[in-house]
Amino acid sequence: MDVYQQAGLEVEAMFEPLAKESEPYNWVNETKINPWVIYVLKNIE
């Protein structure tokens, strides 16, 4: 990810969570397609 490198950061981990069908919500397709991505960043050393 170029923008992170330009900011002096690099991706340490990436998580793509999915909803669970056991949750009490009427998910549309979030159990198959993740609605967001979580990046864990760290300083480039």
CHARMM-style PDB file with segment names, atoms N, HN, CA, C and O in Angstrom:
ATOM      1  N   MET     1       0.847  -1.174   0.000  1.00  0.00      PROA
ATOM      2  CA  MET     1       0.000   0.000   0.000  1.00  0.00      PROA
ATOM      3  C   MET     1       0.895   1.241   0.000  1.00  0.00      PROA
ATOM      4  O   MET     1       1.498   1.591   1.015  1.00  0.00      PROA
ATOM      5  N   ASP     2       0.965   1.872  -1.118  1.00  0.00      PROA
ATOM      6  HN  ASP     2       0.475   1.588  -1.942  1.00  0.00      PROA
ATOM      7  CA  ASP     2       1.863   3.016  -1.301  1.00  0.00      PROA
ATOM      8  C   ASP     2       1.588   4.156  -0.331  1.00  0.00      PROA
ATOM      9  O   ASP     2       2.523   4.785   0.164  1.00  0.00      PROA
ATOM     10  N   VAL     3       0.333   4.426  -0.058  1.00  0.00      PROA
ATOM     11  HN  VAL     3      -0.427   3.915  -0.461  1.00  0.00      PROA
ATOM     12  CA  VAL     3       0.011   5.559   0.816  1.00  0.00      PROA
ATOM     13  C   VAL     3       0.529   5.324   2.231  1.00  0.00      PROA
ATOM     14  O   VAL     3       0.952   6.266   2.901  1.00  0.00      PROA
ATOM     15  N   TYR     4       0.498   4.077   2.689  1.00  0.00      PROA
ATOM     16  HN  TYR     4       0.154   3.312   2.146  1.00  0.00      PROA
ATOM     17  CA  TYR     4       1.027   3.774   4.014  1.00  0.00      PROA
ATOM     18  C   TYR     4       2.551   3.946   4.029  1.00  0.00      PROA
ATOM     19  O   TYR     4       3.105   4.494   4.982  1.00  0.00      PROA
ATOM     20  N   GLN     5       3.225   3.479   2.977  1.00  0.00      PROA
ATOM     21  HN  GLN     5       2.775   3.034   2.203  1.00  0.00      PROA
ATOM     22  CA  GLN     5       4.681   3.620   2.895  1.00  0.00      PROA
ATOM     23  C   GLN     5       5.073   5.092   2.862  1.00  0.00      PROA
ATOM     24  O   GLN     5       6.056   5.483   3.492  1.00  0.00      PROA
ATOM     25  N   GLN     6       4.324   5.904   2.144  1.00  0.00      PROA
ATOM     26  HN  GLN     6       3.525   5.587   1.633  1.00  0.00      PROA
ATOM     27  CA  GLN     6       4.603   7.341   2.085  1.00  0.00      PROA
ATOM     28  C   GLN     6       4.450   7.994   3.456  1.00  0.00      PROA
ATOM     29  O   GLN     6       5.103   8.996   3.749  1.00  0.00      PROA
ATOM     30  N   ALA     7       3.591   7.427   4.288  1.00  0.00      PROA
ATOM     31  HN  ALA     7       3.060   6.613   4.050  1.00  0.00      PROA
ATOM     32  CA  ALA     7       3.385   7.943   5.643  1.00  0.00      PROA
ATOM     33  C   ALA     7       4.352   7.317   6.641  1.00  0.00      PROA
ATOM     34  O   ALA     7       4.289   7.614   7.834  1.00  0.00      PROA
ATOM     35  N   GLY     8       5.255   6.445   6.159  1.00  0.00      PROA
ATOM     36  HN  GLY     8       5.307   6.203   5.190  1.00  0.00      PROA
ATOM     37  CA  GLY     8       6.219   5.810   7.051  1.00  0.00      PROA
ATOM     38  C   GLY     8       5.654   4.611   7.792  1.00  0.00      PROA
ATOM     39  O   GLY     8       6.148   4.249   8.859  1.00  0.00      PROA
ATOM     40  N   LEU     9       4.613   3.986   7.229  1.00  0.00      PROA
ATOM     41  HN  LEU     9       4.211   4.280   6.361  1.00  0.00      PROA
ATOM     42  CA  LEU     9       3.951   2.849   7.877  1.00  0.00      PROA
ATOM     43  C   LEU     9       3.953   1.635   6.959  1.00  0.00      PROA
ATOM     44  O   LEU     9       4.083   1.755   5.741  1.00  0.00      PROA
ATOM     45  N   GLU    10       3.806   0.469   7.567  1.00  0.00      PROA
ATOM     46  HN  GLU    10       3.700   0.371   8.557  1.00  0.00      PROA
ATOM     47  CA  GLU    10       3.620  -0.751   6.790  1.00  0.00      PROA
ATOM     48  C   GLU    10       2.549  -1.607   7.448  1.00  0.00      PROA
ATOM     49  O   GLU    10       2.291  -1.492   8.647  1.00  0.00      PROA
ATOM     50  N   VAL    11       1.935  -2.459   6.653  1.00  0.00      PROA
ATOM     51  HN  VAL    11       2.145  -2.552   5.680  1.00  0.00      PROA
ATOM     52  CA  VAL    11       0.857  -3.319   7.151  1.00  0.00      PROA
ATOM     53  C   VAL    11       1.484  -4.493   7.902  1.00  0.00      PROA
ATOM     54  O   VAL    11       2.280  -5.252   7.351  1.00  0.00      PROA
ATOM     55  N   GLU    12       1.109  -4.619   9.158  1.00  0.00      PROA
ATOM     56  HN  GLU    12       0.463  -4.002   9.607  1.00  0.00      PROA
ATOM     57  CA  GLU    12       1.569  -5.747   9.976  1.00  0.00      PROA
ATOM     58  C   GLU    12       0.578  -6.902   9.897  1.00  0.00      PROA
ATOM     59  O   GLU    12       0.972  -8.068   9.884  1.00  0.00      PROA
ATOM     60  N   ALA    13      -0.711  -6.571   9.844  1.00  0.00      PROA
ATOM     61  HN  ALA    13      -1.031  -5.624   9.855  1.00  0.00      PROA
ATOM     62  CA  ALA    13      -1.753  -7.595   9.752  1.00  0.00      PROA
ATOM     63  C   ALA    13      -2.987  -6.983   9.089  1.00  0.00      PROA
ATOM     64  O   ALA    13      -3.192  -5.770   9.117  1.00  0.00      PROA
ATOM     65  N   MET    14      -3.792  -7.846   8.500  1.00  0.00      PROA
ATOM     66  HN  MET    14      -3.625  -8.832   8.478  1.00  0.00      PROA
ATOM     67  CA  MET    14      -5.030  -7.408   7.867  1.00  0.00      PROA
ATOM     68  C   MET    14      -6.133  -8.407   8.236  1.00  0.00      PROA
ATOM     69  O   MET    14      -5.945  -9.618   8.121  1.00  0.00      PROA
ATOM     70  N   PHE    15      -7.260  -7.898   8.671  1.00  0.00      PROA
ATOM     71  HN  PHE    15      -7.412  -6.914   8.764  1.00  0.00      PROA
ATOM     72  CA  PHE    15      -8.388  -8.737   9.062  1.00  0.00      PROA
ATOM     73  C   PHE    15      -9.600  -8.389   8.208  1.00  0.00      PROA
ATOM     74  O   PHE    15      -9.907  -7.214   8.002  1.00  0.00      PROA
ATOM     75  N   GLU    16     -10.285  -9.411   7.713  1.00  0.00      PROA
ATOM     76  HN  GLU    16     -10.036 -10.365   7.880  1.00  0.00      PROA
ATOM     77  CA  GLU    16     -11.486  -9.226   6.915  1.00  0.00      PROA
ATOM     78  C   GLU    16     -12.635  -9.978   7.594  1.00  0.00      PROA
ATOM     79  O   GLU    16     -12.999 -11.075   7.169  1.00  0.00      PROA
ATOM     80  N   PRO    17     -13.205  -9.385   8.651  1.00  0.00      PROA
ATOM     81  CA  PRO    17     -14.220 -10.099   9.435  1.00  0.00      PROA
ATOM     82  C   PRO    17     -15.534 -10.287   8.678  1.00  0.00      PROA
ATOM     83  O   PRO    17     -15.958  -9.433   7.900  1.00  0.00      PROA
ATOM     84  N   LEU    18     -16.146 -11.410   8.929  1.00  0.00      PROA
ATOM     85  HN  LEU    18     -15.801 -12.103   9.561  1.00  0.00      PROA
ATOM     86  CA  LEU    18     -17.464 -11.711   8.371  1.00  0.00      PROA
ATOM     87  C   LEU    18     -18.482 -11.780   9.503  1.00  0.00      PROA
ATOM     88  O   LEU    18     -18.147 -12.126  10.636  1.00  0.00      PROA
ATOM     89  N   ALA    19     -19.709 -11.452   9.185  1.00  0.00      PROA
ATOM     90  HN  ALA    19     -19.981 -11.172   8.265  1.00  0.00      PROA
ATOM     91  CA  ALA    19     -20.798 -11.605  10.150  1.00  0.00      PROA
ATOM     92  C   ALA    19     -21.086 -13.096  10.326  1.00  0.00      PROA
ATOM     93  O   ALA    19     -20.759 -13.906   9.459  1.00  0.00      PROA
ATOM     94  N   LYS    20     -21.689 -13.442  11.436  1.00  0.00      PROA
ATOM     95  HN  LYS    20     -21.954 -12.783  12.141  1.00  0.00      PROA
ATOM     96  CA  LYS    20     -22.029 -14.840  11.712  1.00  0.00      PROA
ATOM     97  C   LYS    20     -23.539 -15.023  11.578  1.00  0.00      PROA
ATOM     98  O   LYS    20     -24.320 -14.173  12.005  1.00  0.00      PROA
ATOM     99  N   GLU    21     -23.926 -16.119  10.992  1.00  0.00      PROA
ATOM    100  HN  GLU    21     -23.291 -16.810  10.645  1.00  0.00      PROA
ATOM    101  CA  GLU    21     -25.361 -16.381  10.824  1.00  0.00      PROA
ATOM    102  C   GLU    21     -26.056 -16.580  12.157  1.00  0.00      PROA
ATOM    103  O   GLU    21     -27.278 -16.463  12.237  1.00  0.00      PROA
ATOM    104  N   SER    22     -25.300 -16.881  13.210  1.00  0.00      PROA
ATOM    105  HN  SER    22     -24.307 -16.976  13.145  1.00  0.00      PROA
ATOM    106  CA  SER    22     -25.892 -17.084  14.531  1.00  0.00      PROA
ATOM    107  C   SER    22     -26.222 -15.766  15.228  1.00  0.00      PROA
ATOM    108  O   SER    22     -26.864 -15.773  16.278  1.00  0.00      PROA
ATOM    109  N   GLU    23     -25.792 -14.633  14.661  1.00  0.00      PROA
ATOM    110  HN  GLU    23     -25.270 -14.627  13.808  1.00  0.00      PROA
ATOM    111  CA  GLU    23     -26.085 -13.332  15.263  1.00  0.00      PROA
ATOM    112  C   GLU    23     -27.551 -12.973  15.038  1.00  0.00      PROA
ATOM    113  O   GLU    23     -28.154 -13.425  14.065  1.00  0.00      PROA
ATOM    114  N   PRO    24     -28.129 -12.165  15.925  1.00  0.00      PROA
ATOM    115  CA  PRO    24     -29.565 -11.859  15.843  1.00  0.00      PROA
ATOM    116  C   PRO    24     -29.903 -10.748  14.839  1.00  0.00      PROA
ATOM    117  O   PRO    24     -30.796  -9.937  15.088  1.00  0.00      PROA
ATOM    118  N   TYR    25     -29.192 -10.711  13.705  1.00  0.00      PROA
ATOM    119  HN  TYR    25     -28.467 -11.369  13.503  1.00  0.00      PROA
ATOM    120  CA  TYR    25     -29.436  -9.676  12.701  1.00  0.00      PROA
ATOM    121  C   TYR    25     -29.781 -10.323  11.374  1.00  0.00      PROA
ATOM    122  O   TYR    25     -29.351 -11.442  11.096  1.00  0.00      PROA
ATOM    123  N   ASN    26     -30.534  -9.645  10.576  1.00  0.00      PROA
ATOM    124  HN  ASN    26     -30.884  -8.736  10.803  1.00  0.00      PROA
ATOM    125  CA  ASN    26     -30.862 -10.126   9.234  1.00  0.00      PROA
ATOM    126  C   ASN    26     -29.810  -9.607   8.259  1.00  0.00      PROA
ATOM    127  O   ASN    26     -30.016  -8.593   7.593  1.00  0.00      PROA
ATOM    128  N   TRP    27     -28.683 -10.309   8.182  1.00  0.00      PROA
ATOM    129  HN  TRP    27     -28.515 -11.133   8.723  1.00  0.00      PROA
ATOM    130  CA  TRP    27     -27.613  -9.890   7.294  1.00  0.00      PROA
ATOM    131  C   TRP    27     -28.025 -10.109   5.850  1.00  0.00      PROA
ATOM    132  O   TRP    27     -28.715 -11.079   5.535  1.00  0.00      PROA
ATOM    133  N   VAL    28     -27.609  -9.223   4.988  1.00  0.00      PROA
ATOM    134  HN  VAL    28     -27.048  -8.436   5.243  1.00  0.00      PROA
ATOM    135  CA  VAL    28     -27.908  -9.351   3.561  1.00  0.00      PROA
ATOM    136  C   VAL    28     -26.901 -10.317   2.933  1.00  0.00      PROA
ATOM    137  O   VAL    28     -27.277 -11.408   2.505  1.00  0.00      PROA
ATOM    138  N   ASN    29     -25.632  -9.926   2.876  1.00  0.00      PROA
ATOM    139  HN  ASN    29     -25.326  -9.040   3.224  1.00  0.00      PROA
ATOM    140  CA  ASN    29     -24.594 -10.812   2.353  1.00  0.00      PROA
ATOM    141  C   ASN    29     -23.295 -10.693   3.149  1.00  0.00      PROA
ATOM    142  O   ASN    29     -22.243 -11.145   2.696  1.00  0.00      PROA
ATOM    143  N   GLU    30     -23.367 -10.089   4.325  1.00  0.00      PROA
ATOM    144  HN  GLU    30     -24.221  -9.721   4.693  1.00  0.00      PROA
ATOM    145  CA  GLU    30     -22.180  -9.867   5.146  1.00  0.00      PROA
ATOM    146  C   GLU    30     -21.597 -11.157   5.725  1.00  0.00      PROA
ATOM    147  O   GLU    30     -20.505 -11.134   6.293  1.00  0.00      PROA
ATOM    148  N   THR    31     -22.302 -12.274   5.590  1.00  0.00      PROA
ATOM    149  HN  THR    31     -23.189 -12.292   5.129  1.00  0.00      PROA
ATOM    150  CA  THR    31     -21.757 -13.555   6.046  1.00  0.00      PROA
ATOM    151  C   THR    31     -20.858 -14.170   4.975  1.00  0.00      PROA
ATOM    152  O   THR    31     -20.125 -15.122   5.248  1.00  0.00      PROA
ATOM    153  N   LYS    32     -20.914 -13.626   3.756  1.00  0.00      PROA
ATOM    154  HN  LYS    32     -21.510 -12.854   3.535  1.00  0.00      PROA
ATOM    155  CA  LYS    32     -20.096 -14.130   2.649  1.00  0.00      PROA
ATOM    156  C   LYS    32     -19.115 -13.089   2.117  1.00  0.00      PROA
ATOM    157  O   LYS    32     -18.034 -13.437   1.641  1.00  0.00      PROA
ATOM    158  N   ILE    33     -19.484 -11.828   2.198  1.00  0.00      PROA
ATOM    159  HN  ILE    33     -20.362 -11.545   2.585  1.00  0.00      PROA
ATOM    160  CA  ILE    33     -18.642 -10.725   1.714  1.00  0.00      PROA
ATOM    161  C   ILE    33     -18.382  -9.794   2.895  1.00  0.00      PROA
ATOM    162  O   ILE    33     -19.317  -9.263   3.494  1.00  0.00      PROA
ATOM    163  N   ASN    34     -17.100  -9.600   3.228  1.00  0.00      PROA
ATOM    164  HN  ASN    34     -16.340 -10.032   2.742  1.00  0.00      PROA
ATOM    165  CA  ASN    34     -16.802  -8.753   4.388  1.00  0.00      PROA
ATOM    166  C   ASN    34     -17.130  -7.290   4.080  1.00  0.00      PROA
ATOM    167  O   ASN    34     -16.759  -6.782   3.022  1.00  0.00      PROA
ATOM    168  N   PRO    35     -17.819  -6.617   4.994  1.00  0.00      PROA
ATOM    169  CA  PRO    35     -18.223  -5.224   4.771  1.00  0.00      PROA
ATOM    170  C   PRO    35     -17.111  -4.221   5.037  1.00  0.00      PROA
ATOM    171  O   PRO    35     -17.256  -3.048   4.692  1.00  0.00      PROA
ATOM    172  N   TRP    36     -16.000  -4.648   5.644  1.00  0.00      PROA
ATOM    173  HN  TRP    36     -15.883  -5.601   5.924  1.00  0.00      PROA
ATOM    174  CA  TRP    36     -14.887  -3.746   5.914  1.00  0.00      PROA
ATOM    175  C   TRP    36     -13.608  -4.553   6.070  1.00  0.00      PROA
ATOM    176  O   TRP    36     -13.637  -5.780   6.170  1.00  0.00      PROA
ATOM    177  N   VAL    37     -12.488  -3.846   6.089  1.00  0.00      PROA
ATOM    178  HN  VAL    37     -12.464  -2.849   6.008  1.00  0.00      PROA
ATOM    179  CA  VAL    37     -11.176  -4.446   6.309  1.00  0.00      PROA
ATOM    180  C   VAL    37     -10.503  -3.658   7.428  1.00  0.00      PROA
ATOM    181  O   VAL    37     -10.576  -2.429   7.462  1.00  0.00      PROA
ATOM    182  N   ILE    38      -9.853  -4.363   8.332  1.00  0.00      PROA
ATOM    183  HN  ILE    38      -9.793  -5.361   8.305  1.00  0.00      PROA
ATOM    184  CA  ILE    38      -9.132  -3.726   9.433  1.00  0.00      PROA
ATOM    185  C   ILE    38      -7.639  -3.936   9.187  1.00  0.00      PROA
ATOM    186  O   ILE    38      -7.175  -5.070   9.068  1.00  0.00      PROA
ATOM    187  N   TYR    39      -6.892  -2.832   9.113  1.00  0.00      PROA
ATOM    188  HN  TYR    39      -7.269  -1.911   9.211  1.00  0.00      PROA
ATOM    189  CA  TYR    39      -5.449  -2.894   8.930  1.00  0.00      PROA
ATOM    190  C   TYR    39      -4.753  -2.562  10.251  1.00  0.00      PROA
ATOM    191  O   TYR    39      -5.092  -1.577  10.909  1.00  0.00      PROA
ATOM    192  N   VAL    40      -3.790  -3.380  10.629  1.00  0.00      PROA
ATOM    193  HN  VAL    40      -3.515  -4.179  10.095  1.00  0.00      PROA
ATOM    194  CA  VAL    40      -2.922  -3.093  11.766  1.00  0.00      PROA
ATOM    195  C   VAL    40      -1.619  -2.592  11.158  1.00  0.00      PROA
ATOM    196  O   VAL    40      -0.951  -3.312  10.417  1.00  0.00      PROA
ATOM    197  N   LEU    41      -1.263  -1.340  11.479  1.00  0.00      PROA
ATOM    198  HN  LEU    41      -1.806  -0.754  12.081  1.00  0.00      PROA
ATOM    199  CA  LEU    41      -0.090  -0.717  10.886  1.00  0.00      PROA
ATOM    200  C   LEU    41       1.018  -0.548  11.916  1.00  0.00      PROA
ATOM    201  O   LEU    41       0.767  -0.466  13.118  1.00  0.00      PROA
ATOM    202  N   LYS    42       2.257  -0.499  11.415  1.00  0.00      PROA
ATOM    203  HN  LYS    42       2.462  -0.566  10.439  1.00  0.00      PROA
ATOM    204  CA  LYS    42       3.378  -0.211  12.308  1.00  0.00      PROA
ATOM    205  C   LYS    42       4.346   0.698  11.570  1.00  0.00      PROA
ATOM    206  O   LYS    42       4.335   0.769  10.341  1.00  0.00      PROA
ATOM    207  N   ASN    43       5.184   1.394  12.333  1.00  0.00      PROA
ATOM    208  HN  ASN    43       5.193   1.336  13.331  1.00  0.00      PROA
ATOM    209  CA  ASN    43       6.201   2.263  11.751  1.00  0.00      PROA
ATOM    210  C   ASN    43       7.215   1.441  10.984  1.00  0.00      PROA
ATOM    211  O   ASN    43       7.591   0.350  11.414  1.00  0.00      PROA
ATOM    212  N   ILE    44       7.661   1.962   9.845  1.00  0.00      PROA
ATOM    213  HN  ILE    44       7.355   2.848   9.496  1.00  0.00      PROA
ATOM    214  CA  ILE    44       8.742   1.329   9.112  1.00  0.00      PROA
ATOM    215  C   ILE    44      10.031   1.632   9.859  1.00  0.00      PROA
ATOM    216  O   ILE    44      10.308   2.780  10.205  1.00  0.00      PROA
ATOM    217  N   GLU    45      10.806   0.601  10.100  1.00  0.00      PROA
ATOM    218  HN  GLU    45      10.581  -0.332   9.819  1.00  0.00      PROA
ATOM    219  CA  GLU    45      12.049   0.783  10.858  1.00  0.00      PROA
ATOM    220  C   GLU    45      13.253   0.685   9.948  1.00  0.00      PROA
ATOM    221  OT1 GLU    45      14.387   0.812  10.409  1.00  0.00      PROA
TER     222      GLU     45
END
